[in-house]
Amino acid sequence: MNLVRKTWAALRPDMAPAGRRVTAGGFHAYFKRAVAPGLRWEVSLFTMSGIFVDKEWGLIAHISMYDRDLSDRVCQTFGRDVTRTPFNAFAVQSANELLRGKAISSGMPEFFFKTPDTAVDRQLSAYSRQVDRIWRFAGGQDREAFRKLAIWSMKNAEAVGTSLTDPYMICAAWAYGEPALAKLRLAEYEARWKRKIRDQPAYRSLPNFWPNLLDELDRLREMMGMPPKDPVTLGMHDLARS
């Protein structure tokens, strides 16, 4: 991991170290760059090991996007602190392949522990070039480019390996002037909860689960001028609204 951090720092003097984290699956290193007041993006480098890879370890890079005004709005609307949470994150390799019109790979570069450092250096250099290519597509490093990349990646969420849609991304799509996208992501979010409720009955007995979920959905719908969610459509007929 030290090799990964030091090599990336040398490749990207435009980015500042933003911390590191150890998880069950591997190690994360974070680097950040500000675009405008309140806007920043980060690259996270994740080294995965164990059952997640065929060789001994793999290396994947993600871009995460942060908007302070948006996070403040979400905090006020939902009472949820998301100041340290990105509203969007996607895989650098997948986004690059989509931009180049190539088949999108679901895998990642993998290595053995005895792999020469030069091979890891080459992969990190490739990721750095891909990051540059992504931002060239967006038009540079300013507020408009940030917005363009955010919208593009949210519209292509599945292709670029974006995490599952959540209320934060839905709010981002709405705030960035994409109401159709926001409604599409809301419909996906509601459908996902419907499947969870159907497949995992334990959700039905969790304290305050239903009031909290319905309140969250109602706030999202109110933001978009939509009527409240009918619990029946989520599979809870005993909570039908009169």
Secondary structure, DSSP 8 states (H G I E B T S, - for coil): -HHHHHHHHHH-TTSEEEEEEEETTEEEEEEEEEEETTEEEEEEEEEEEGGG-SSSEEEEEEEEEEEHHHHHHHHHHH----TTS-SEEEEHHHHHHHHTT----S---EE-TTS-HHHHHHHHHHHHHHHHHHHHHHTSSSHHHHHHHHHHHHHTTTTTT-----HHHHHHHHHTT-HHHHHHHHHHHHHHHHHHHHH-GGGGGSTTHHHHHHHHHHHHHHHTT-----GGGGT-GGG---
